[in-house]
Amino acid sequence: MTPRRTALLTALAATSLAPLASAQLSFSVDWRSRSLAQPASNAAGAPITEGDILAPAPGAPALGPLGNASIRRFGGELLLQNFATCQGHQPLTPCGIEVDALSSGQDDVAVPGVPASDADRRRYWFSVDEWATGRPPVATPLRPQVITEGNNPAQVWDACADVFCDVNVPAGPLPPLAVQPNNVGTIDGNGLASAANFAYFGIGLREPNNPSLHNGDNLDALEIGPEILSATASIYFSLDAAFPDLLNSTPNSGSAALNGFRGADVVRVRLNTGLPLSLYASATSLGLDLAGVPGSDDLDALCLRDNGDGVFQPSQTPYDWIGGTRDMLLFSVRRGSAVINQPDSIFGVPIQPGDILTTPLPTALGGLSPFPGIFMAAENLGLRTARGSTTVSGDDLDALDITKKPCFDCNENGVEDAVDIATGASSDNNHNGIPDECEDKVVEVCKCNADAPAPCGNSYAPGGCANSTGVGAILETNIAGGGSVGVAADNLTFTTTQMRPNISAVMYMGPANKPAAPFDDGVRCIANSPTYRYAIKNSRASGTVVYGPGVVATSAVRFGPAGTITAGSTWYFQTWYRDPGGPCGQNANLSNVVRVTYEP
């Protein structure tokens, strides 16, 4: 990877990416992972354990090399027995504290009927284990997938520290092979280029992870969202069963039994309340531990939306959780569970470890078995299966979440950047994983009626909404005429034209865009706070105001450190101006917005 590409990606990671992944991504690793006993990047360098809830390394997601992951919640906060004595234990030595699945209980709820490509749809986010191979995609992938990052056929062994999401898979329930298999890698383990030559933003885990060497990490639980950050949050999770892994013949860690639960139970801890760790959803209520003795199944991924009472009311039919009387609980089971290859209750097909499952469909409502129902068959997510085979096993789905908001959305269209590229909605001609339109350093956005309806039908597509002159104000820069985005050069000018003559105008800037919304006679697209206003100017006879060159220097003097334009930062600029007699009667209007990503 060239130094220029590395610098570009690093700058974009720090500025134009949505903040969700860095601020609100939580995960864990399993007891075989090489990050165990390594000092966390925070918490005074406390050793990482498989009982901790982790967060990305400082500055991540970003390209590697990266520091170690941070600790978001210690296993002691989850009330895991033996946590204190297990801190510092080495990988490949199970210590009975493994957290095997994770949820805030407030995950985005799955909804039916949303078109697969609609920005309002929910996506399935998941991880796989070190044995995963994936299914062949429809065509040569434009982005990393399980099949390119897994252990076969490319022998990359990077998939198990990564996070993938589906590419426009319709809402479930979906039986096997209902749609063409498709997934895309969105979050990398270490942020370094893999053997398949994909480099995307990492979180501070170790890769690769050859299953015969155990030389990396397995991302084993996942939560995307802010809810788990609260000091009084309820945290729902499962612990690990003890039966052997079919592929490496070693037992799982047995953390469930050591803490008084089964591996297929969902447990709950209420932080800082003094209340004990408690059972939330039993294995049997999920249709598990029915094909074998208690402890014969292991819940391996969890996505939960509790209806608010903290008591589990199992869903009886898919989407009955939308009414609020039932709880959405989606999950997977680990390879080796007794329920594998038992008929599911919705389609009657053999269950696989890569399936997203839901609580059993009752017989009275057409249920075909007492076992869980398949909500999303693994094949539709691009995972390998071996339905009905007693000697071959499919890919493990190791962690799960459902989110509506993208983690990375530099073009601000509500769709994951990786999905835009994978579907061809955005080009990526330099193959760096960033939509090409995001690499333009100066972009005009928030044009009237393109991002939000004009307040009173006063549309004007080239710029801001129409004003009393019959056209809208246009804010543009001199980037095509010799100006640059260099902080040192500081020669970029911002010119707003087509305003009413001899009125007051002011350009302001903010670090964040927001959904477009009517404001005065125009459309505002810059977040209300913080914003920084430059000096008020008069539009004079030409109806024009100009700011710059010297905007960078002015920001440092006028706005202080928080409002100073620095290399690698992205700022949004818009002009507000008075407009007596304007079409909507508010006597003021706005230009379009210009987004600028600065360089040294």
VEXBASE-968559 format. One record per residue: residue in one letter; y, z, x of N, C-alpha, C, O in turn. Coordinates in steps of 0.2 Angstrom, whole numbers, plus 5000, padded with zeros to 4 digits. Layout:
AYZXYZXYZXYZX/...
***
This chain:
M499450005004500050005000500650005004500750045009/T501149965003501749955007502150015006502150045001/P502550035011503050085010503550075005503750125001/R503750015004504249994999503950014992504250034987/R503349984991502950004984502850074983502950094978/T502750114988502650184988503250214986503350264981/A503850194989504450224987504650204980504950254976/L504550144978504750124971504350164966504650194961/L503650174967503250214962503450284962503450314957/T503650314968503850384968504450394964504550444960/A504950344965505550354961505450344954505750384950/L505050294952504950294945504550354942504650374936/A504150374946503750434943504250494942504150534937/A504750504946505250554945505750544940506050594938/T505850484938506350474933506250434927506350464921/S505850384927505850344921505250354917505150324911/L504750404919504150414915504350474910504750514912/A503950474905504050524900503850594903503450594907/P504150644901504050714905503450744902503250794905/L503050714897502550744895501950764900501750824900/A501750714904501250724908501350784913500950824915/S501950784916502050824922502150904919501950944922/A502550904913502750974911502151004906502151064906/Q501750964903501350984898500650964899500250964894/L500450944905499750934906499350994908499551014914/S498851014905498351064907497651044908497451004904/F497351074913496651044914496251104918496551154920/S495551094918495151134923494751094927494651034925/V494351124931493851084935493151124935493251184933/D492651094936491951134935491751164942492151164947/W491251204942491051244947490751204953490651234959/R490651134953490451094958491051064962491051034967/S491651074959492251044962492551074969492451134970/R492751024973492951044980493651084980493851104985/S494051084974494651114974494551194973495051234975/L493951214972493851284971493951314978493751294983/A494251374978494451414983494951394987495251424992/Q495251334986495851304989496451344986496451364980/P496951354990497551394988497951344983498151284984/A498151374977498551344972499251334975499451364979/S499551274972500251264975500751314972501351314975/N500551354968500951404965500651474965500151474969/A500851524962500451584961500251614968499751644969/A500751614972500651644979500051614983499751654987/G499851554981499251524984498651554982498151554986/A498551584976497951614974497451554974497551494973/P496751574975496251524976496051494969496051534964/I496051434968495851404962495151414960494651414965/T494951434954494351444951494151394945494651364943/E493551394943493351354938493551384931493351364926/G493751444931493951484925494751484924494951504919/D495151444929495851444928496051384924495651334924/I496551384920496851324917497351304922497851344924/L497351244924497751214930498251174927498251144921/A498751154931499351114930499351064936499151084941/P499751004935499850964941500150994947500451044947/A500050964953500350984959501050974958501350934954/P501451014962502251004962502450934963502150894967/G502850904958503150844959502650794955502850734955/A502050814954501550764950501650764943501950814940/P501450714939501050654942501450604946502050594945/A501150584952501550544957500950514961500350534961/L501150464965500750434970500550494975500950534977/G499950484978499750534983499950514990500350454991/P499850554995499450614995499850664991500550674992/L499550714988499850764984499550834986499050834990/G499950884985499750954986499150974981498950934977/N498951034982498451064977498751074970499351074970/A498251074966498451084959498751154958498651194963/S499151164953499451234952499051274947498651234943/I499151334946498751374941499251394935499751424936/R499051364929499451384924499251444920499751484918/R498651464919498351524917497751544921497351504922/F497751604923497151634927496651644922496751654916/G496051634925495451654921495451724918495151744913/G495751774922495851834919496251844913496151884909/E496751794912497151794906496751774900496851794894/L496151734902495751714896495151764895494751754891/L495251824898494751884898494051864900493551894897/L493951824905493351804907493051864911493351884916/Q492451884910492151944914492051914921491851854922/N492051954926491851944933492451894936492351874941/F492951884932493451834935493751864942493751824947/A493851924942494151954948493651944954493851934960/T493051964953492551954959492351884960492151874966/C492551834956492351764957492951734961492851674964/Q493551754961494051724964493951714972493751764975/G494051654974493851644981493151614982493051594988/H492751614977492051594979492051514980492451484978/Q491551494984491551424986491251374981490851404977/P491451314981491151264977490351264978490151284983/L490051244973489251234972488951304972488351304973/T489351354971489051424970489251444963489751484963/P488951434958489151454951489251534951488851574953/C489851544947489951614947490051644940490351694939/G489851604935489851624928490551634925490651674920/I491051594927491751594923491951524921492551524920/E491551474921491751404920492051394913491751414908/V492651374912492951354906492751274905492851234909/D492451264899492051194899492451154894492251094894/A492951174890493351134885493951174883493951234884/L494451144881495051174880495451144875495551084874/S495851184871496351164866496851224864496651274865/S497451194862497951244860497751264852498151304850/G497351224849497251234842497751194838497751204832/Q498251164841498751124838498851054840499351024840/D498251024842498250954844498450914838498450924832/D498650854840498850804835498250784831497750774833/V498450784824497850774820497650704819498150664819/A497050684819496850614818497050594811496850634806/V497250534810497450514803497150444802497050404807/P496950424796496650354795497250304793497750324792/G497050244794497450194791498050164795498350124793/V498150194801498650174806498350114810497850124813/P498750054810498449994813498350014821498750054824/A497849984824497650004831498249994836498250034840/S498649944834499249934839499849964837500349954841/D499850004832500550034830500750094834500250134836/A501350094836501550154840501450224837501550274840/D501350224830501250284827500550314827500350364825/R500150274830499450294831499250344835499650354840/R498750374835498450424839497950394844497550354842/R498050414851497550394855497050454858497250504858/Y496450434859495950474862496050474870495950424873/W496150534872496150544880495550584882495350634879/F495250564887494650594889494550584897494850544900/S494050624899493750624906493050614905492750624900/V492750594911492050584912491750624918492150644922/D491150634919490850664924490750624930490850564930/E490450644936490350604942489850554941489750514946/W489350554936488850504935489050444931488650404930/A489650454928489850404923489950334926490150324932/T489750284922489750214925490150164920490450114922/G490250184914490650144909490250084907489750064910/R490550054902490249984899490749934901491349944902/P490449874902490849814904491449804899491249804893/P492049794901492549774897492549704894492149664896/V493049694889493049624886493149574892492849524892/A493649584896493849544901493949574908493949644908/T494149544913494249574919494849624918495349604915/P494749694919495349734918495949734922495949714928/L496549734918497149734922497349804924497849814928/R496949854922497149924924496449954925495949934923/P496450014929495850044930495450074924495750094919/Q494850064924494350084918493850124921493750134927/V493450154917492850194919492350154923492150174928/I492350094921491850044924492050024931491650014936/T492750024933492950014939493050074944492950064950/E493150134941493250194945492550234945492550284949/G492050214941491450254941490950244947491150214952/N490350274947489950264952489450204953489050194957/N489550164948489150104947489550054943489750064938/P489549984945489249954951489649954957489449944963/A490249974957490749974962490650034967490950024973/Q490250084965490150144970490850174972490950184978/V491350184967491950204969491950284968492250314972/W491650314963491550384962492250414961492350474963/D492750384958493350414957493550434950493950474948/A493050414945493250424938493250494936493650504931/C492850534939492750604936493350644937493450704934/A493850624941494450664942495050634938495650654939/D494950584935495450544931495450554924494950584921/V495950534920496050544913496150464911496550434913/F495750454905495750384902495950394895495950444892/C496250334892496350334885496050274882495950224886/D495950274876495750214872496250154872496850174872/V496050094871496550044871496450014863496049964862/N496850034859496950014852496250014848496149964845/V495950064849495250074845495550104838495850154838/P495250074833495450094826495250164825494850194829/A495550194820495350264818494550264816494350224813/G494250324817493550334815493450354808493950354804/P492850364806492250364810492050294811492150244807/L491850284818491650214820490950224823490750264827/P490450184820489750184823489750144830490250114832/P489150144833489150114839489250034839489150004834/L489650014844489849944845490249914839490149854837/A490649954835491049934830491649884832491849844829/V491849904838492349864842492149844849491749874851/Q492549804852492349784859492549844863493149874862/P492149864868492349924872492949914876493049864879/N493349974876493949964880494250034881494350074877/N494450044887494850104889495250084895495150034898/V495750134897496150114903496350184906496450234903/G496350184913496550244917497250254916497650204918/T497450314915498150334914498350384919498950384922/I497950434921498150484925497550484931496950494929/D497750484937497250484942497150554945497650594944/G496650564949496550624952496950644958497350684958/N496950594963497350614969497950564970498350574975/G498050514966498650474966498550424972499050384974/L497950414975497950364981497550304978497150314973/A497550254981497250194979496450204980496250224985/S496150184975495350194975495050134978495350084980/A494350144979494050084982494050024978493949964981/A494250024972494349974967495049944968495249894964/N495449974972496149954974496649964968497049924967/F496450014964496950034959497350104962497050144964/A497950104961498350164963498850174957499150134954/Y498750234954499150264948499250334949498950364954/F499650364945499950424946499450484946499050484941/G499450524951498950574952499150644950499750654949/I498750694950498950764948498750814953498850874952/G498350794959498250844964497550864964497350924967/L497050824962496350834963496050794968496350754971/R495450814970495050774975494650724973494250724968/E494650664977494250604976494050584983494350594988/P493550544983493050524978492550584977492550634980/N492050574972491550624971490850594970490650584964/N490650574976489950554976489450604973489450664976/P489050594968488650644965488150674969487850724968/S487950634974487450664979487750704984487450744988/L488450704985488750744990489250794987489350844991/H489450784981489850834978490550844982490650904984/N490850784984491350794989492050784985492550774988/G492050794979492650794975492750834969492350884969/D493150824964493250864958493050834952493050774951/N492850874947492650854940493250884936493250944935/L493650844933494150864928493750884922493450834918/D493750944920493250974915493450994908493151004904/A494150994907494451014901495150984901495450984907/L495450974895496050944895496450964889496250964884/E497150974890497550984885498250954886498550964892/I498550914882499150874883499650904877499550894871/G500150934879500650964875500951034877500651064881/P501451054874501751114876501551174873501751234876/E501051174868500951234865500551284869500651344868/I500151264874499851314878500251354883500051394886/L500951324883501351354888501651424886501951464889/S501651434879501951494876501551564879500951564880/A501951614880501751674882501251704877500851754879/T501351694871500851724866500451664862500251674857/A500251614866499851564863499151584862498851634865/S498851554857498151564856497851504860498051444859/I497351514864496951464868496251464866495951514865/Y496051404864495351394861494951364867495251314870/F494351384868493951354873493251364872493051404868/S492751324876492051344876491851364883492251344888/L491351394884491051414890490451374892490251334888/D490151384897489551334900488851364898488751424899/A488451324896487751344895487351344902487651334907/A486751364901486351374908485851324909485451324914/F485651284904485051234905485251184911485851174912/P484751154913484851114919485151044918485051024912/D485551024922485750954922485250904923484850904928/L485150854919484550804919484650764925484050744928/L485250754928485250704933485250734940485050704945/N485450794941485450824947484950884948484850924953/S484650904942484150954942484351024944483951064945/T485051034944485251104945485551134938485751094934/P485451194938485651234931486451224931486751224936/N486651224924487351234923487551314925487151354926/S488151324924488451394927488251454923488251514925/G488051444916487951504912488451544910488351604909/S489151524911489651564909489651594902489951644901/A489451554897489451574890489051644889489251684887/A488451644892487951694891488251754894488251814892/L488551744900488851804904489451834901489551894902/N489751794896490351824892490151844885490551854881/G489451834883489251854877489251804872489251814866/F489251744874489351684869488751634870488451634875/R488751584866488351524868488751464870489351464869/G488451424874488751364877489051314872489451274873/A488851314865489051274860489551314856489851284851/D489751374857490251414853490951394855491051374861/V491451394851492151394852492451464852492351494847/V492751484857493051554857493751544857494051494859/R494051604856494851614856495051674859494751724859/V495651664863495951714866496651714864496951664864/R496951774862497651774860498051814865497951874866/L498451774869498751804875499151854874499551864869/N499151904878499651964878499652004872500152034870/T499052004868499052044862498552104863498552154859/G498152104868497652164869497052154865496652194866/L497052094861496452084857495852054862496052014866/P495252064860494752044864494551964863494851934858/L494251934868493951874867493551864861493051904860/S493651814856493251824850492951754849493151704851/L492451754844492151694842492651654837492751694832/Y492751594838493151554833492651514828492651514822/A492251474832491851424828491151434831491051414837/S490651454828489951464830489651394831489751344828/A489151394836488751334837488451304831488451244830/T488151354827487851324821488251294816488151254812/S488951324815489451294811489551224813489851184809/L489451204819489651134822488951094821489051034823/G488451114819487851074818487451074825487051034826/L487551124829487251134836486751194836486751234832/D486351194841485851244842485351244836485051294835/L485251184833484851174827484151144830483651144826/A484251104835483651064837483251104842482751074845/G483451154845483151194850483351274849483651294844/V483151304854483351384854484051394854484451344857/P484351454853485051464854485151454861484851474866/G485751424862485951404869485651334872485751324878/S485351304867485051234870485551174869485451124872/D486151194866486651144866487251164870487351224871/D487651124873488251144876488851094874488851034875/L489351124871489951094869490351074875490551124879/D490551014876490850994882491550964882491850944887/A491850954876492550934875492750954869492350964864/L493350964868493651004862494350974860494750964864/C494450954854495050934851495150974844494750954840/L495551014843495651064838496351064835496851064838/R496351064828496951074824496751124819496451114814/D496951194821496851244816497351244810497951224812/N497151254804497651254799498151304799498651304794/G498151354803498651404804498451474803498851524804/D497851484800497651554798497151584804497051634803/G497051544809496551564814495851574812495551604816/V495651554806494951564804494651494803495051454800/F494051484806493751414806493551394799493051434796/Q493851344796493551314790493351244792493751204792/P492651234792492451174795492551114790492551124784/S492751054793492850994789492250974786491650984790/Q492250954780491650934777491650854777491050824777/T492150824776492250754777492850734781493350764781/P492750674785493250664789493950654786494050624781/Y494450684789495150684786495350734781495850734778/D494850774779495050824774495450874777495750924774/W495450874784495950924787496650904786497150944788/I496850844784497550834783497850874777498450884778/G497450894772497750934767497851004769498251044765/G497651034775497851094777497351154775497451204777/T496851134771496351184769495751184774495351234774/R495651134778495151124783495351124790495951104791/D494951134795495151124802494851064805494251054804/M495251024809494950974812494650994819495051024823/L494050984820493751004826493250954829492750934826/L493450914834493150864837492850884843493250924847/F492250854845491950884852491450834854491350784851/S491250844860490650814863490150864865490250924865/V489550844867489050884870488850864877488850804878/R488650904881488450894887487750854888487350864884/R487650814893487050784894486550844895486650894898/G485950834892485350884892485350924886484850964885/S485850924882485850964876485250944871485150884871/A485050984867484450974863484650924857484250884855/V485250924855485450884850485550804852485650764848/I485550794858485550724861484950684858484350704858/N485050624855484650584852484350604845483950574842/Q484650664842484550684835484950634831485550614833/P484750624825485150574821485850614818485750674816/D486350574819486950614817487050604809486650574806/S487450654806487450654799487850604795487850604789/I488250564799488650514795488350444795488250414790/F488050424801487750354802487050354803486650304802/G486750414805486050424806485750394812485150374813/V486250384817486050354823485950414829486250464828/P485650404834485450454839486150474842486550424845/I486250534843486850564846486850554854486250564857/Q487450534857487450534864487950574867488450594863/P487950594873488450634876489150614877489650644878/G489250544876489850514876490250504869490750484869/D489850524864490150524857490650574856490550634858/I491150554852491650604849491350624843491250584838/L491150694842490750714836491250754831491750784834/T491050764825491450804820490850854817490250834818/T491150904813490650944810490250904805490450854802/P489650934803489150894799489350874793489750914789/L489250814790489350794784488850824779488250814780/P489050864774488450904770488050854766488250794765/T487450874765486950834762487250814755487150754752/A487550864751487850844745488350794745488450764739/L488650774750489150724751488850664754489250624757/G488250664755487950604758487650614765487550564769/G487750674768487550684775486750664776486350684772/L486650634782485950614783485550654788484950644789/S485850714790485550764794485950824794486550824792/P485650874797486050944798486550944804486850994806/F486450884808486750884815487550854814487750834809/P487850864819488550834819488650764817488150724818/G489150744814489350674813489650634819490050674822/I489550574820489850534825490550514822490550474817/F491050544825491750514823491950454827492250414824/M491750454833491950394837491350384842491250424847/A490950334841490350314845490650304852491150264853/A490250324857490450314864490550244866491050224870/E490150194864490250124866490950104864491250054868/N491250124859491950094857492450124862492950084862/L492350174866492750194871492650164878492950184882/G492150124878491950094884491550134889491550134895/L491150184885490650224889489950204888489750174883/R489550214893488850194893488450234889488550294889/T487950214885487450254881486750234883486650174885/A486350274880485650264881485250294874484850334875/R485550264869485250294862484550284861484250234862/G484250344860483450344859483050354865482450364865/S483350344871482950354877482850424879483350464879/T482250434881482150504884482150514891482050564894/T482250454895482250464902482950444905483050454911/V483350404901483950384904484550424900484450434894/S485050434903485650474899486250434900486350394905/G486650434895487350404894487850444898487750494901/D488450414898489050444901489250514897489250514891/D489350564901489650624898490350614897490750594901/L490550634891491350644889491450714890491250754887/D491850724896491950794899492550834896492550894896/A493050794893493650824891493950784886493850714886/L494350804881494550764875495250794873495350854873/D495650754871496250774867496550714863496350654865/I496950724858497250674854497950684854498250734853/T498350624856499050634856499350574853499050514853/K499950584850500350524848500850504853500950444854/K501150554856501650534861501350514868500950544870/P501550454870501350434877501450484883501950514882/C501050484888501250524894501750484898502150504901/F501650414898502050374902502250314898501850274896/D502950314897503250264892503850244895504450254892/C503950204901504550194904504950144900505550144900/N504650094896505050054892505150074885505450044881/E504950144884505150174878505050144871505450144867/N504450114871504250084865503750124861503450094856/G503550184863503050224860502350214861501950244858/V502250164866501550144868501450164875501950154879/E500850184877500750204884500850144888500650084886/D501150154894501250094898500650054900500649994900/A500150094902499450064904499150024898498849974899/V499250044892499050004886499449944885499149894884/D500149944886500549884886500249834891500249774889/I500149854897499849814902499149784900499049724901/A498749824898498049804897498049764891497549714891/T498449764886498449724881498849654882498849614877/G499249654887499649594888500349604885500749554886/A500549654882501149664879501749674884502249654883/S501549694890501949694896501649664902501049674903/S502049634906501749604912501749654918502149694918/D501349644923501349684929501149634934500649644937/N501649594936501449534941501349564948501049534952/N501649624950501549654956500949704956500849734961/H500649714951500049754950500149824953499649854956/N500649854951500749924953500749974947500850024948/G500549944941500449994935501050004932500950044927/I501549974933502249984930502449924926502449874929/P502549924920502849864916503349834920503849864922/D503349764921503849734925504549744922505049754926/E504649754916505349764913505649834915506249844915/C505149874917505449944919505749944926506049984928/E505549894930505749884937506449854938506649854943/D506749824932507349804932507849864933507749914929/K508249864938508649924939509249934934509449994933/V509449884931509949884926509749854920509549794920/V509649894914509449864908509849884902510049934902/E510049834898510449844892509949864886509549824885/V510049914883509649934878510149964872510749964872/C509749984867510150014861510649964858511249984857/K510449904857510849854854510749864846510249884843/C511349854842511349864835510849824831510849764832/N510549864827509949844823509349824826508849804823/A509349824833508749814836508349874837507749874837/D508649934838508349994839508450044833508050094832/A508950034829509050074823509450034819509849994821/P509450044812509850004807510550014808510750074810/A510949964807511649974807511850014802511550014796/P512350064803512550114798512750084791512550114786/C513050034791513250004784513249924784513649894781/G512649904787512549834787512949794792512949734792/N513249834797513749794802513349784808513549804814/S512849744807512449724813512749674818513249634816/Y512549684824512849644829512349644835512349684839/A511949594835511349594840511549594847511149624851/P512049564850512149564857512449634860512349644866/G512649674856512949744858512949794853512449804849/G513449834853513549884848513649854841513749794841/C513649904836513749874830514449844829514949864832/A514549804824515149774823515749824821515649864817/N516349804824516849854823517449814818517249764815/S518049834818518549804814518749734816519149704813/T518549714822518649644825518149594822518249534823/G517649624819517149574817516549564822516049534820/V516649594828516049594833515949664835516349704834/G515449674839515349734842515549744849515549694853/A515649804852515749814859515149804863514649824861/I515249774869514749754874514849794880515449784883/L514449834882514449874889513949834894513349824892/E514249814899513849774904514049794911514649824912/T513649784916513849794923513949734927513849674924/N514149734933514249684938513649674942513749644948/I513049694940512449684944512349614946512049594951/A512549564941512349494943512949464947512949404949/G513449504948514049474952514249514958514849514960/G513749544961513849574967513749644967513749684973/G513749674962513649754961512949774963512549724962/S512849834965512249854966512049924963512549954961/V511449944964511250014961511250064967510950114966/G511450044973511450084979511950144978512550134977/V511750204979512150264979512650254984513250274983/A512450234990512950234996513450184995514050194996/A513250124992513750074991514250084986514850074986/D514050124980514450144975514850094972515450104971/N514650024971515049974969514849944963515149884961/L514449984959514349954952514949974947515150034947/T515149924943515649934938515349924931514849894930/F515649964926515449964919516049944915516549974915/T515949884912516449854908516249854901515749824899/T516749874896516649874889517149824886517749844887/T516949774883517349724880517249724872516849754870/Q517749684869517649674862517849734857517549744852/M518249784860518449834856519149814853519449764855/R519349854848520049844846520549854851520449904855/P521049814851521549834857521949894856522049924850/N522149924862522549984862522350044858522650074854/I521650054859521350114856521050154862520950134868/S520950224861520650264866519850254866519550244861/A519550254872518850244873518650294879519050304883/V518050314879517750354884517050334885516650324881/M516850324892516150314893515850374895516150414899/Y515250384893514850454894514150434897513950374895/M513850474900513150464902512750524901512950584901/G512050514901511550564900510950544904510850494905/P510550594906509950584910509350564905508850544908/A509450564899508850544894509050504888509550514885/N508650454887508750414881508450454875508050504876/K508650444869508350474863508250424858508550364858/P507850434853507750384847508450364844508850404843/A508550304843509150274841509350304834508850314830/A509950324833510150354826510850334825511250324829/P511050324818511750304817512150364819512050414818/F512750344821513250384823513950354822514050294825/D514450384819515050354817514850284814514450274810/D515250224816515050164814514550124818514450064817/G514250164823513750134827513050164828512850204823/V512750154833512050184835512150224841512350194846/R511950284841511950324847511250324850510750334846/C511150324857510450324860510450364866509950364870/I510950404867510850454873510850524870511150544865/A510350564873510250634870510950674870511350664874/N511050714865511650754864511750794870512350814872/S511250824874511350874879510850864884510250864882/P511050864891511750864893512050794893511650744894/T512650784892513050724893513650734897513950794897/Y513850684900514450694905514950644903514750584903/R515550654902516050614900516550594905516850644909/Y516650534906517150504911517850514908517950534902/A518350494911519050504909519150454903518950394903/I519650474898519750434893520250374895520650384899/K520150314892520550264894520750224888520550234883/N521250184889521550144884521350074884521250044890/S521150034879520849974879521349914880521149864881/R521949934880522549884881522449824876522049824872/A522849774878522849714874522249674874522049644869/S521849684879521249644879520649674876520149644875/G520749744874520149774870519549794875518949794873/T519749804882519249814887519449874891520049894892/V518949914893518949964898518449954904517949934902/V518649974910518249964916518150034919518650074920/Y517550054921517450114925517050084931516650054931/G517350114937517050094944517450034947517850004943/P517250014953516750054957516950124958517550144957/G516450164961516650234962516350284957516550344957/V515950254953515650304947515250354950515250414948/V514850344956514450394959514850444962514750504960/A515350434965515850484968516150524963516250584963/T516350484957516650524952516250574949516450624947/S515550554948515050604945515050664949514950714946/A515050654955514950714960515550764959515450824959/V516150734959516750774958516850804951517050864951/R516650764946516850784940516350824936516550864932/F515750814938515150844934514750894938514350934934/G514850904944514450954948513750934949513550874947/P513350974952512650954954512250924948511850874949/A512250954942511850934937512050864935511550824932/G512650844935512850774933512950724939513250674938/T512750744945512850704951512250644951511650664950/I512550584952512050524952511750524959512150524964/T511050524960510750534966510250474966510050444961/A510050454972509550404973508850424970508650484970/G508550374966507950384962508050414955507650414951/S508750434954508850454947508950394942509250344944/T508850414936508950364930509450394926509350444923/W510050354924510550374919510650324914510650264915/Y510850344908511050304903511750314901512050364901/F512150254900512850254899512950214893512650164891/Q513450244889513750214883514450234882514750284885/T514850184878515550194877515650214870515450174865/W516050264869516250284862517050264862517350274866/Y517250234856517950214855518150224848517750224843/R518850234848519150244841519150174838519250124841/D519150174831519150104828519450114821519050104816/P520050134820520350134813520250074809520350014811/G520050084803519850034799519249994800519049944797/G518750034803518050004805517649994798517850024793/P517149954798516749934792516449994789516349984782/C516250044792515950104789516450164787516150204784/G517050154789517550204787517550264791517850314789/Q517150264797517150324801517650324807517750374810/N518050274807518550264812518350274819518850284824/A517750264821517550264828516850224828516550214823/N516650204834516050164835515850174842516050204846/L515250134844514950144850514750074853514650024849/S514650064859514450004862513650014863513350064860/N513349964865512649964867512550014873513050044875/V511950034875511850074881511550034887511249984886/V511750054893511550024899511150084903511350134904/R510550064905510050114909510150084916509950024917/V510250134921510350114928509850164932509850224931/T509450134936508950174940509250164947509250104950/Y509550214950509850214957509450214963508850244963/E509650174968509250174974509750204980510350224978/P509450224986509850254991510550214993510950234997/
***
